Amino acid sequence: MDLYYDPVVDEHLQTPIGLIAPTWYLAPQRREVAETAWTFGAAAMGLLGDSDVKLQKAQEGVLLAWFTGEFAEGAVKQKLWDACDTLFEPHLDQDSGEFTFGFGFDEPHPRGQPNARVMAGWVCRPGAWAEIFENPDLAKHTQPCVEGIDFPRVAMSQAQWTGDALHLAASPCNSTTKGARTSMRVRRLPVDGEWTLTSSDGTTSSWTAVNGETPIEVIADGSSFTLTVE
């Protein structure tokens, strides 16, 4: 199967990767084809069965790590990540709080595309990628949301509307930021007036929504906050 065809030089690049590479895109449309392609690649690389995973360099594992989360979990997924752990060169920048993979490129900045692919596979549970397209959450486009986050100093580990409350949690980028107060703006609240922000320790503060919007402040320590109307 062709990975690509170049009409300028009339060249077909024929490789098994031509079947494997589109797996992520086929999963929501032709799952049986996508899973067959993943199984082929996983078996060829030794991921399935009792043999060792055959990875000589990090680049060989990027596609496999990307797709595996959609089709496997448990021992299979753990076996893959045990094999990839050293090759992928995981690195946590203590100053920025950013976790990335170097992939053996020996470059000053981590590459975005392979990092995005690998982490998509890491966080994905079986069927989750296809579910996004088969049962999209369109309500989120009209539900309350937060903006104006002090990113990357602070990142939101939770921002979820449950019908009558907005649940929030802000995580610091490093230890120097932990415990700091951080501000943001909430938009698309269903009613104007007084809203109460309650922290996980029971501390409350009041905020006034006008035209569905209000500024709020939370603590960047990973703890939970809940915004409800009074």
C-alpha positions as CSV (number, residue, x, y, z in Angstrom):
1,M,0.0,0.0,0.0
2,D,1.3,3.5,-0.9
3,L,2.2,5.8,1.9
4,Y,2.1,8.6,-0.7
5,Y,2.3,9.1,-4.5
6,D,4.3,11.9,-6.0
7,P,2.8,12.7,-9.4
8,V,5.7,15.0,-10.4
9,V,8.2,12.2,-10.5
10,D,5.6,9.4,-10.8
11,E,6.9,7.8,-7.6
12,H,4.8,5.5,-5.4
13,L,6.3,5.0,-1.9
14,Q,5.1,1.5,-1.1
15,T,5.5,0.5,2.5
16,P,3.5,-1.2,5.2
17,I,3.5,2.1,6.9
18,G,1.0,3.2,4.3
19,L,-1.5,1.0,6.0
20,I,-0.6,1.9,9.5
21,A,-0.1,5.7,9.2
22,P,-3.8,6.6,8.6
23,T,-5.0,4.5,11.6
24,W,-5.8,7.5,13.8
25,Y,-8.0,9.0,11.1
26,L,-9.7,5.8,10.1
27,A,-10.7,4.8,13.7
28,P,-13.8,7.0,13.8
29,Q,-14.8,6.1,10.3
30,R,-13.8,2.5,9.5
31,R,-12.9,1.1,12.9
32,E,-12.4,-2.5,11.6
33,V,-9.9,-1.3,9.1
34,A,-8.1,0.9,11.6
35,E,-7.9,-1.9,14.2
36,T,-6.6,-4.4,11.6
37,A,-3.9,-1.9,10.7
38,W,-2.9,-1.4,14.4
39,T,-2.9,-5.1,15.0
40,F,-0.6,-5.6,12.0
41,G,1.8,-3.0,13.2
42,A,1.7,-4.1,16.9
43,A,2.3,-7.7,16.0
44,A,5.2,-6.8,13.6
45,M,6.9,-4.8,16.4
46,G,6.5,-7.5,19.0
47,L,3.9,-5.7,21.1
48,L,1.5,-8.6,20.9
49,G,2.4,-11.9,22.3
50,D,5.4,-12.9,24.6
51,S,8.3,-11.5,22.5
52,D,10.0,-8.2,23.3
53,V,9.0,-5.0,21.6
54,K,11.4,-4.4,18.7
55,L,12.3,-0.7,18.8
56,Q,15.8,0.4,17.8
57,K,15.1,4.1,18.0
58,A,12.4,6.4,19.4
59,Q,10.9,7.4,16.0
60,E,9.9,3.8,15.4
61,G,7.7,3.9,18.5
62,V,5.9,7.2,17.9
63,L,3.1,5.8,15.6
64,L,2.7,2.7,17.7
65,A,2.4,4.7,20.9
66,W,0.0,7.1,19.2
67,F,-2.5,4.4,18.1
68,T,-2.2,1.9,20.9
69,G,-4.3,3.9,23.4
70,E,-7.3,3.7,21.1
71,F,-7.2,-0.1,20.8
72,A,-5.5,-1.5,23.9
73,E,-5.0,-1.0,27.6
74,G,-3.7,-2.9,30.6
75,A,-0.7,-5.2,30.0
76,V,-0.4,-4.4,26.3
77,K,-0.2,-0.6,26.9
78,Q,2.1,-1.0,29.8
79,K,4.4,-3.3,27.8
80,L,4.7,-0.6,25.1
81,W,5.5,2.2,27.5
82,D,8.0,0.1,29.3
83,A,9.8,-0.3,26.0
84,C,9.5,3.4,25.0
85,D,10.3,5.0,28.3
86,T,14.0,5.3,27.8
87,L,14.0,5.7,24.1
88,F,11.5,8.6,24.2
89,E,13.7,10.6,26.6
90,P,11.0,11.9,29.0
91,H,11.9,15.2,30.6
92,L,10.3,17.5,33.1
93,D,11.3,21.2,33.0
94,Q,11.3,22.2,36.6
95,D,11.0,25.9,35.8
96,S,8.1,25.8,33.3
97,G,6.5,22.7,34.6
98,E,6.4,21.3,31.1
99,F,6.7,17.6,30.5
100,T,8.0,16.6,27.0
101,F,9.9,13.9,25.1
102,G,13.2,14.5,23.4
103,F,13.0,11.4,21.1
104,G,16.8,11.3,20.7
105,F,16.9,14.4,18.3
106,D,19.4,16.3,20.5
107,E,17.6,19.6,19.8
108,P,17.2,22.6,22.0
109,H,13.4,22.5,21.8
110,P,11.1,19.5,21.9
111,R,9.2,18.7,18.7
112,G,5.5,19.4,18.9
113,Q,4.1,16.9,16.5
114,P,5.6,13.7,17.9
115,N,5.0,14.9,21.4
116,A,1.3,15.6,20.6
117,R,0.9,12.2,18.9
118,V,2.6,10.2,21.7
119,M,0.7,12.0,24.5
120,A,-2.6,11.5,22.7
121,G,-1.9,7.7,22.8
122,W,-0.9,7.9,26.4
123,V,-4.1,9.6,27.7
124,C,-6.5,7.8,25.3
125,R,-8.5,4.9,26.6
126,P,-9.9,2.3,24.1
127,G,-12.6,3.9,21.9
128,A,-12.2,7.4,23.3
129,W,-10.9,8.9,20.1
130,A,-13.7,7.5,17.9
131,E,-16.2,8.6,20.6
132,I,-15.3,12.2,20.1
133,F,-16.6,12.0,16.5
134,E,-19.5,9.5,17.0
135,N,-21.0,11.3,20.0
136,P,-19.6,14.9,20.0
137,D,-20.2,17.0,23.1
138,L,-21.7,20.0,21.3
139,A,-23.3,21.5,24.5
140,K,-19.9,22.6,25.6
141,H,-20.0,25.4,23.0
142,T,-22.8,27.1,24.9
143,Q,-22.0,26.1,28.5
144,P,-20.1,28.3,31.0
145,C,-16.4,28.4,30.4
146,V,-13.2,30.1,31.7
147,E,-10.8,32.3,29.8
148,G,-7.9,34.6,30.6
149,I,-5.9,31.9,32.4
150,D,-2.4,32.9,33.4
151,F,-0.9,30.1,31.3
152,P,1.8,28.7,31.4
153,R,2.3,29.9,34.9
154,V,-1.1,28.2,35.8
155,A,-3.0,25.4,33.9
156,M,-6.5,24.2,34.5
157,S,-6.7,20.6,35.6
158,Q,-10.5,20.8,35.7
159,A,-13.1,23.1,34.2
160,Q,-16.4,21.3,34.0
161,W,-20.0,22.5,34.0
162,T,-22.5,20.0,35.5
163,G,-25.8,21.8,34.9
164,D,-25.9,24.0,38.0
165,A,-22.3,24.3,39.0
166,L,-18.9,25.1,37.5
167,H,-16.1,22.8,38.9
168,L,-12.6,24.3,38.7
169,A,-9.1,23.3,39.7
170,A,-5.9,25.2,38.8
171,S,-2.5,23.6,38.9
172,P,0.8,25.5,39.2
173,C,3.7,25.2,36.8
174,N,6.2,24.6,39.6
175,S,6.7,24.8,43.3
176,T,7.3,28.6,43.3
177,T,3.8,29.1,41.9
178,K,2.0,26.6,44.1
179,G,-0.4,28.3,46.4
180,A,-0.5,31.6,44.5
181,R,-3.8,33.3,43.8
182,T,-4.7,33.4,40.1
183,S,-7.5,35.3,38.4
184,M,-9.6,34.3,35.4
185,R,-12.9,35.2,33.8
186,V,-16.0,33.0,33.7
187,R,-18.3,33.5,30.6
188,R,-21.7,32.2,29.5
189,L,-23.2,31.9,33.0
190,P,-26.9,31.2,32.7
191,V,-28.0,34.0,35.1
192,D,-26.7,37.3,36.3
193,G,-26.3,38.3,39.9
194,E,-24.4,36.9,42.8
195,W,-22.5,33.6,42.5
196,T,-20.6,31.8,45.3
197,L,-17.2,30.3,44.8
198,T,-16.6,27.5,47.4
199,S,-13.1,26.0,47.9
200,S,-12.5,22.4,48.9
201,D,-11.9,23.5,52.5
202,G,-15.3,25.2,52.6
203,T,-14.1,28.8,52.2
204,T,-16.5,30.9,50.2
205,S,-16.3,34.2,48.2
206,S,-19.0,36.1,46.3
207,W,-18.8,37.3,42.7
208,T,-21.2,39.3,40.6
209,A,-22.1,38.2,37.1
210,V,-23.1,40.8,34.5
211,N,-24.2,39.7,31.1
212,G,-23.2,36.2,32.0
213,E,-19.6,37.1,32.9
214,T,-17.7,37.5,36.1
215,P,-14.0,37.6,37.2
216,I,-13.0,35.1,39.9
217,E,-9.8,34.2,41.8
218,V,-8.7,30.7,42.8
219,I,-5.7,29.2,44.5
220,A,-3.2,27.4,42.1
221,D,-2.6,24.3,44.1
222,G,-4.7,21.7,42.4
223,S,-7.5,21.9,44.9
224,S,-11.1,22.1,43.7
225,F,-13.4,25.1,43.6
226,T,-17.2,25.1,42.8
227,L,-19.0,28.1,41.4
228,T,-22.8,28.1,42.1
229,V,-25.5,30.8,41.9
230,E,-26.8,32.1,45.2
